[in-house]
């Protein structure tokens, strides 16, 4: 039998964080890890994490 109903693909997520002056790199790391866990719990596959620095 041929399946005619499209399969639901797993969502993919790119996590983006912003490092700011006055915020420790450890805080950013912890926040990004929490975001990764939230995305994963919501059913998304985290494909990459990108962080940048704002002066």
N, C-alpha and C positions, 0 to 999 in steps of 0.2 A: 504494500500500500504506500502511496506517495503522501508525504506529510505536506499539507497545504497551509498550515498555521505557522507563521514565522516564529522562530525561537527568539526568546528575549536574551540579548547579549548582556554580559556583565558590564556594568558601567566602569569606566576607567577614570582615574583622577590624577591630576598633576597638582601637587601641593606647592604653594608659593609662600615664602616667609620673608619678612622684611626686618633686617637688623637695624636698630636705631641707636644713636648715641644715648648713653644713660641706661640702656637695657643690656644686661649681661648676656654673653653668648650661651650660657647655661640655661637662662630663661627661654631664649629662642629655641634651643634644642628641645627642652621639655615641652614647649608649646607645640612644636612641630610633631613630636612623638604623640602627643595627645590628639592632634588633628589626624594623624595617620590612623590611630586606633578608632576614632570616630568614623572616618571614611570607611574603614574596613568593616566596622560594625554595621554600617548602613548598606553593606554589600558591594562596595566599590573596590576595584583592584587599583592600588596605588602604584603607578608606573614610574614616577620619579618625584624628587623633591628638589626645589630650587630656592636658594636664598640669595638675597641681595643686601647691600648696605646703603642706607640713606644718611647722608651727612647733614 
